[in-house]
Amino acid sequence: MSSLRALARVLCAASLFAFFAPSAARAISMDKASTIRDQCEISIGPDLIGVVAYMPDRSRDRFCAEFPATGRIILTVDLIAERLRQLPIEVRIVKEPGKALSQEDDLAPFTVAYLAPRLYPGGAVPVEHVFNESGNYAAFVSVIESSGARRATRFGFTVGGWLQFYATAMLAGVFLAGAVFAYWQYSNTGVKGARRKPR
């Protein structure tokens, strides 16, 4: 009986730790593929770019198109095609007003972050922004060709998926309740058994 009680105490302690652990430890990565490139590679005309992002204040995980909470996000556009590193790159992040925006829309009223066209010979285009509101967003990445022609691609993502963010906490709560119930049941069984012992 004492071993069962000890096991129940360990389960309770583990559940409490999981439930009250910092949100950074509970952040859920949206990297569902074996590599980030498999998950976040998109095309811009005939060329390819990759998108990877971090929430440095919450997790060490890498994210792609879904961020479990608001906060600081560092999004990096990887210029996979070598030729893109010799052309000006422009990045605009917008908060979408309930519908998906396109390059033909007036994006200025919805812009939350903007990088003017410039060269990125290192191949990485970092964009850092603090997202204070949950919702649907989109990053428009534009390439300006030497001829002056502009090519753009849209990368949509969501910020503040509360259900995904609290999934771990909810599971921990269920586990905690089960552990407490088990401890209570075994404790009562032990007390009843002791009372029934003949004197």
ABEGO torsion letter per residue (X at the ends): XAAAAAAAAAAAAAAAAAAABBAAAABBBABABABAAAAABBBBEABBBBBBBBBAAABABBBBABBABBEBBBBBBBBABAAAAABBBBBBBBBBBGBBBBAABBAAAABABBBBBBBBAAGBBBBBBBBABBEBBBBBBBBBBAAGBBBBBBBBBBBGBAAAAAAAAAAAAAAAAAAAAAAAAAAAAAAAAAAABBX
